[in-house]
Structure formats: C-alpha cells, structure tokens
Amino acid sequence: MGIRSVTVPAQSGRAVDAVEGDLLHIVDLDGHQVGDLWLIDAKDHTRWLSVGHTRDRGERLFPLVGQHFLDRFGDPIAELVADDSPGKHDMLFPPCDRSLYESEGLVDHPNCYDNFVSATASVGLRLPVVPDPVNVFQNSAPEADGTLIVGTAASEPGDSITFRLMRDVIVVLTACSVDYWPTNNMECTPLLMRIESA
Ligand SMILES: [Zn+2]
C-alpha cells in the first residue's frame, strides 16, 4: 500500500501514471475550483476515457457512485467510488482553449487545452486529438429547457471525488484556468491528485 500525491498548481496541468486497482482521489484544496480530467490507457494510447460513451451507456449526464466511465470503444476504464463534494460535475463541455479566452479579449491566456498538451508531452505521450474531459466540480447542469449555464463550482476546501482505476492508465489533470466569474469564483487555485495503491 502506498500513497502518491501530486499537486497541480493553479492554471496548469500534470500527467502521472497509475495502475489497475489504484484509487485516484482528486481534492479541491481551496474550494470552488474546476479540474479537467483525462484517463488514457497506458498500454494502448488509442483508448481514452470517452465522456460521450460514458453518458450513452450509463444513461446519465454523470455516473452515479458505483457506475463506470467508459473508453471510446465502450469498455470500462474507471469506476466512480466516492463523491465527497456537492456532486456537481460536468461531462458536456470541452476543455477551455485559446479561442474561448480570445472571445473574451484575453490573448495568450493559460488554458486547459494547452496544459493537456504540455502535460502529456512531459510523459512522452502525444494523442491525435485533445479529447473532451471529465470536468470535476464544474457546476453546469442543464436547465429544463436545455440552457447551459456555468455556475461557480460548489466544492468547498478539501472536497474530493474518487475513482477506482480499472486498468493501467496515464492520468492527466488540469486546474482550470478560467479566472473570471463565475466558473472558479474569480480565483484559480491548485488541485491535488492522491493516488492510493492497494
Ligand atoms: Zn479550463
């Protein structure tokens, strides 16, 4: 049994490897901070967590505790085993990117897309696309009429969400870079990955 902790500084990303059976805890250290999470099969880099397949097969916008996240071929890659947060997480939005910030008049702004590319490059991994992530703590459940409004992350300091990894993976987590209201409550803060091996 061992525990590894990796801090993801504000407006940045980190990639770490983990193995089947590990528990991955993502902790919102200071509260109200969204994280973009990707899982990529360590043995077959063409298999990554697909939010589309997960929504489809789970028939939910986000899995319940005990349900699986699937890869893009429909096979389970992780299980949601605990949610010690208000339970607001998004699987509809892409990572924030240059064009989003440029539409707000912000040029050369840090963003989750570029941070994903940098984090994967740091471990020698290069994917043909940047998949849509699991946006942990992102508070943007659709309204009844289909409107999508992003609210401030409801997570408080120390809140966490826990995944059990169902195969060897590369975990990529970015601490989302949106520093204007409301997503991260106007302030970008770090996240913690805690990987607990059996
Ligand atoms: Zn972001």
Boltz pocket constraint, residues with backbone or C-beta under 6 A from the ligand:
constraints:
  - pocket:
      binder: B
      contacts: [[A, 36], [A, 95], [A, 96], [A, 111], [A, 112], [A, 113], [A, 175], [A, 176], [A, 177], [A, 178]]
      max_distance: 6.0
